[in-house]
């Protein structure tokens, strides 16, 4: 803990020195630097961490995704080899559950090559230990992935990408930036007095409205779209956010499962913002890919057989296990929890049929 505290203090001083020397920084720059420090020093997942993701809620989540990948591999003509890729694999829980479920398709297991995109040395060690049997290959980004057909999975990855924020003042959007507060040491938000040149990328908004723009997500969508168009395969994204672009201040920090001030003790809390699925999907389509959805997480998991898998597990569960299975499934699909806030979007090669889970009459 003392080491983490020292690292947090050093980061705060480094940010202050940077702003003092070169002027205000964008929120995206702040998130990028803080995020790198946070994940390098933290295992943030689970009850003892800062937040819990769906794979930690129930094993069924990862199992259904594993079955989805195996099914889609067969629909794609069973390419061999095929890359099985995860962006931001956390503790490796999702992938471990997915691979266990995919064993029912032995040919898929023989064809897959596991690649993990993870920058954190700490989390890489955890993932390597859990997934050692599959000889994972690690990458800092998608650019170094081999040029082969690919099935990519990303759960709660896009929400952690750095955003820029803008506030409507008069007839113009002004960027919200990070500056030094009056004490010369702590951090604060301030508006750039000059109108932003990125206004064309922002939705309409009333006086005082906040708009967010994630250029990193758009760039990722474009890169994946081009890759899928050329190499084939599919990508599955599960995250919280909105279907259509909209105004709103969604930037938040979580520490020990509780809200934390975004600029306080940088590097001590997880920073995220809601995903604009419309912008992400449009970037992929502009690069000649196809997009499917988004649909709600509840509808997606139900369509893949969440209730049937839960029933199987309940047949041999102890009373305590049964309660955990029921409560976990409820959390995944309940509108008051993760069921509708979280959305699922797939990308594929143009002209490809909709993958399982996306032939839905209602979201």
C-alpha positions in Angstrom: 0.0 0.0 0.0 2.9 2.4 0.8 4.3 1.8 -2.6 1.0 2.5 -4.3 0.6 5.7 -2.3 4.1 6.8 -3.3 3.3 6.1 -7.0 0.0 8.1 -6.8 1.8 11.0 -5.2 4.5 10.9 -7.8 2.0 10.8 -10.6 0.2 13.9 -9.2 3.4 15.8 -9.0 4.4 14.8 -12.5 1.0 15.9 -13.9 1.3 19.2 -12.0 4.8 19.8 -13.4 3.7 19.0 -16.9 0.8 21.5 -16.8 3.0 24.1 -15.1 5.6 23.8 -17.9 3.4 23.3 -21.0 -0.1 24.5 -20.0 -3.5 22.7 -19.7 -4.0 19.2 -21.0 -7.0 17.5 -22.4 -9.0 15.0 -20.4 -7.9 12.4 -22.9 -4.3 13.1 -22.0 -5.1 12.9 -18.4 -7.0 9.6 -18.7 -4.2 8.1 -20.8 -1.5 8.8 -18.3 -3.5 8.0 -15.2 -4.9 4.8 -16.8 -1.4 3.5 -17.6 -0.3 4.1 -14.0 -3.4 2.7 -12.5 -3.4 -0.6 -14.4 0.4 -1.0 -13.9 0.0 -1.0 -10.2 -3.5 -2.4 -9.6 -5.5 -5.6 -9.9 -8.8 -3.7 -9.9 -11.2 -6.6 -10.4 -13.5 -8.4 -7.9 -14.8 -7.6 -4.5 -11.4 -6.7 -3.1 -10.7 -4.3 -6.1 -12.5 -1.3 -7.4 -15.2 -2.9 -9.7 -16.7 -6.2 -10.7 -17.2 -7.1 -14.4 -19.6 -9.6 -15.9 -17.1 -12.5 -16.0 -16.6 -12.2 -12.3 -20.4 -12.1 -11.7 -21.1 -15.5 -13.3 -19.2 -18.2 -15.2 -22.1 -18.4 -17.6 -21.2 -15.1 -19.1 -17.8 -16.4 -20.4 -19.2 -19.8 -21.3 -21.9 -18.3 -23.6 -19.3 -16.1 -25.3 -17.1 -19.2 -25.8 -20.0 -21.0 -27.4 -20.7 -17.9 -29.6 -17.2 -17.9 -30.9 -17.2 -21.7 -31.7 -20.5 -21.4 -33.4 -19.4 -18.4 -35.5 -16.1 -20.1 -36.4 -18.2 -22.9 -38.0 -20.4 -20.4 -39.8 -17.3 -18.7 -41.2 -16.2 -22.0 -42.8 -13.9 -23.2 -40.0 -10.7 -21.2 -40.9 -7.6 -22.9 -39.6 -5.7 -21.2 -38.0 -7.9 -18.6 -36.5 -6.9 -16.0 -34.0 -8.9 -15.9 -30.8 -8.2 -12.4 -29.4 -9.3 -10.6 -26.3 -8.8 -6.9 -25.6 -8.2 -6.1 -22.0 -8.5 -9.6 -20.6 -8.6 -8.6 -16.9 -7.7 -11.7 -14.8 -8.3 -14.0 -17.7 -11.6 -15.2 -16.2 -13.8 -14.6 -19.3 -11.3 -16.3 -21.6 -10.9 -19.3 -19.3 -14.6 -19.8 -19.1 -15.0 -19.3 -22.9 -12.3 -21.9 -23.7 -13.8 -24.4 -21.3 -17.2 -24.1 -23.0 -15.6 -24.2 -26.5 -14.2 -27.7 -25.8 -17.4 -29.2 -27.2 -16.1 -28.2 -30.7 -12.6 -29.9 -30.7 -11.8 -28.7 -34.2 -12.2 -25.1 -33.1 -9.9 -25.7 -30.1 -7.2 -27.1 -32.5 -7.5 -24.2 -34.9 -7.5 -21.3 -32.4 -4.4 -19.4 -31.6 -4.8 -17.3 -28.4 -3.7 -13.7 -28.5 -4.2 -11.2 -25.6 -4.0 -7.4 -25.9 -2.8 -6.2 -22.5 -0.4 -3.4 -21.6 -0.3 -4.1 -17.8 2.7 -6.2 -16.7 0.8 -7.1 -13.5 -2.3 -8.4 -15.3 -0.2 -10.1 -18.0 1.3 -12.3 -15.2 -2.2 -13.2 -13.9 -3.4 -14.0 -17.4 -0.3 -16.1 -18.3 -0.8 -18.2 -15.2 -4.5 -18.8 -15.8 -4.3 -19.4 -19.5 -0.8 -21.1 -19.7 -2.2 -24.3 -21.3 -3.2 -22.2 -24.4 0.2 -20.5 -24.8 -1.1 -17.0 -25.0 0.8 -14.4 -27.1 0.7 -10.9 -25.7 0.4 -7.6 -27.5 0.3 -3.9 -26.6 -2.2 -3.2 -29.4 -3.9 -4.8 -32.3 -1.3 -3.6 -34.9 1.0 -6.5 -34.0 -1.6 -9.3 -34.4 -0.8 -11.8 -37.2 -2.7 -11.3 -40.5 -5.1 -14.2 -40.1 -8.9 -14.6 -39.7 -9.8 -13.4 -36.2 -12.5 -13.7 -33.6 -12.1 -10.8 -31.1 -13.8 -10.3 -27.8 -13.7 -7.1 -25.7 -15.7 -6.8 -22.5 -15.6 -3.4 -20.8 -12.7 -2.3 -22.9 -14.1 0.7 -24.8 -15.3 2.5 -21.7 -11.7 2.8 -20.4 -10.4 4.5 -23.6 -9.6 8.2 -23.1 -12.3 10.8 -24.0 -12.3 14.5 -24.6 -15.1 16.6 -23.2 -16.7 19.8 -24.5 -19.1 22.4 -23.0 -21.6 24.4 -25.1 -21.1 28.1 -24.5 -23.1 30.4 -26.8 -22.9 29.2 -30.4 -19.7 27.2 -29.9 -18.2 24.1 -28.2 -15.3 24.7 -25.9 -13.0 21.9 -24.7 -12.9 21.1 -21.1 -9.3 20.8 -20.0 -7.3 19.9 -16.9 -5.4 22.8 -15.2 -3.7 23.6 -11.9 -6.1 24.8 -9.2 -5.4 28.1 -7.4 -3.2 26.3 -4.9 -0.7 25.6 -7.7 -0.6 21.8 -6.9 -4.1 20.2 -7.1 -5.9 19.7 -10.4 -9.1 21.3 -11.7 -11.3 21.6 -14.8 -11.4 24.7 -17.0 -12.7 25.6 -20.4 -10.5 26.5 -23.3 -11.4 30.1 -24.2 -11.1 29.3 -27.9 -13.9 27.3 -29.7 -12.9 23.8 -30.5 -12.0 22.7 -34.0 -13.7 19.3 -33.3 -17.2 20.8 -33.2 -18.2 19.1 -36.4 -17.9 15.7 -34.6 -20.2 16.7 -31.7 -24.0 16.4 -31.4 -26.3 19.3 -31.1 -26.5 20.7 -27.6 -28.1 23.4 -25.5 -26.3 26.1 -23.5 -24.2 24.4 -20.8 -24.5 20.9 -22.4 -21.5 18.5 -22.1 -20.5 16.4 -25.1 -17.9 13.7 -25.1 -15.7 12.4 -28.0 -13.6 9.2 -27.9 -11.2 9.5 -30.8 -9.4 6.3 -29.7 -12.6 4.3 -30.0 -13.2 5.7 -33.5 -9.7 4.8 -34.5 -10.0 1.3 -33.1 -13.3 0.8 -35.0 -11.7 2.0 -38.2 -8.7 -0.3 -37.8 -10.8 -3.3 -37.0 -13.2 -2.6 -39.8 -10.3 -2.5 -42.3 -8.8 -5.7 -40.9 -12.1 -7.7 -40.9 -12.8 -6.5 -44.4 -9.4 -7.9 -45.5 -8.9 -10.9 -43.3 -12.4 -12.0 -42.3 -13.7 -12.9 -38.9 -15.7 -10.9 -36.3 -15.4 -8.8 -33.2 -17.7 -8.7 -30.2 -17.9 -5.7 -27.9 -19.8 -5.7 -24.6 -19.9 -2.4 -22.7 -22.1 0.2 -21.1 -23.1 3.2 -23.1 -25.8 4.6 -25.4 -27.0 3.6 -28.8 -27.3 7.0 -30.4 -24.9 9.9 -29.9 -26.1 12.2 -27.1 -24.9 14.9 -24.8 -24.0 14.1 -21.2 -21.2 14.1 -18.6 -20.5 10.4 -18.1 -16.8 10.6 -17.0 -16.5 8.8 -13.7 -14.0 7.3 -11.3 -14.5 4.3 -9.1 -12.5 3.3 -6.1 -13.4 0.3 -3.9 -16.8 0.2 -5.7 -17.7 3.7 -4.8 -17.6 7.0 -6.8 -14.4 8.9 -6.5 -13.5 12.4 -7.5 -12.1 12.2 -11.1 -9.1 14.5 -10.4 -8.4 13.5 -6.8 -5.3 11.3 -6.2 -4.8 10.4 -9.9 -3.9 6.8 -10.4 -5.9 5.6 -7.3 -9.2 5.0 -9.1 -10.6 3.5 -12.3 -11.6 6.1 -14.9 -14.3 5.3 -17.5 -17.0 7.0 -19.6 -20.0 5.7 -21.5 -19.4 4.3 -24.9 -20.9 6.0 -28.0 -21.7 2.9 -30.0 -23.0 4.9 -32.9 -19.7 6.6 -33.5 -17.7 3.3 -33.0 -19.9 1.3 -35.4 -19.9 4.1 -38.0 -16.1 4.1 -38.0 -16.0 0.4 -38.7 -18.6 0.6 -41.4 -16.6 3.5 -43.1 -13.7 1.0 -43.3 -15.9 -1.5 -45.2 -17.0 -3.7 -42.2 -20.5 -4.7 -41.2 -22.0 -3.8 -37.8 -24.7 -5.7 -35.9 -26.6 -4.3 -33.0 -26.2 -3.0 -30.5 -28.6 -5.1 -28.5 -29.0 -5.1 -24.8 -26.8 -7.5 -22.8 -30.0 -9.1 -21.4 -31.4 -9.9 -24.8 -28.1 -11.1 -26.1 -27.4 -13.5 -23.2 -31.0 -14.8 -23.1 -30.9 -15.5 -26.9 -27.7 -17.5 -26.4 -29.3 -19.7 -23.7 -28.5 -18.2 -20.3 -31.6 -19.7 -18.7 -30.8 -23.2 -20.0 -27.2 -23.1 -18.9 -28.3 -21.9 -15.5 -30.7 -24.8 -15.2 -27.9 -27.2 -16.0 -25.7 -25.8 -13.2 -28.6 -25.7 -10.7 -29.1 -29.5 -11.1 -25.9 -30.3 -9.3 -25.5 -27.1 -7.2 -25.4 -26.9 -3.4 -27.9 -24.4 -1.8 -25.1 -21.8 -1.6 -24.0 -22.4 -5.1 -27.6 -22.2 -6.4 -28.1 -18.8 -4.7 -24.9 -17.6 -6.4 -26.0 -18.9 -9.8 -29.4 -17.2 -9.5 -28.2 -13.9 -8.2 -25.4 -13.8 -10.8 -27.7 -14.4 -13.7 -30.2 -11.9 -12.3 -27.5 -9.2 -12.1 -26.4 -9.9 -15.7 -29.9 -9.5 -17.2 -31.9 -7.3 -14.7 -32.7 -3.9 -16.2 -32.0 -2.4 -12.8 -28.5 -3.8 -12.9 -26.5 -4.6 -16.0 -29.2 -5.9 -18.3 -30.0 -2.8 -20.3 -27.3 -0.4 -19.5 -24.8 -2.8 -21.1 -25.0 -3.2 -24.8 -23.5 -5.8 -27.2 -22.2 -4.9 -30.7 -20.6 -7.2 -33.3 -18.5 -6.3 -36.3 -17.9 -8.6 -39.3 -17.0 -8.7 -42.9 -19.4 -6.7 -45.2 -22.2 -8.9 -46.4 -21.8 -11.5 -43.6 -25.0 -12.8 -42.0 -25.9 -11.7 -38.5 -24.1 -13.7 -35.8 -26.0 -15.5 -33.1 -27.7 -13.1 -30.7 -28.3 -10.4 -33.3 -31.3 -11.9 -35.1 -33.5 -10.2 -32.6 -36.9 -8.5 -33.2 -36.4 -6.2 -30.2 -33.3 -4.8 -28.5 
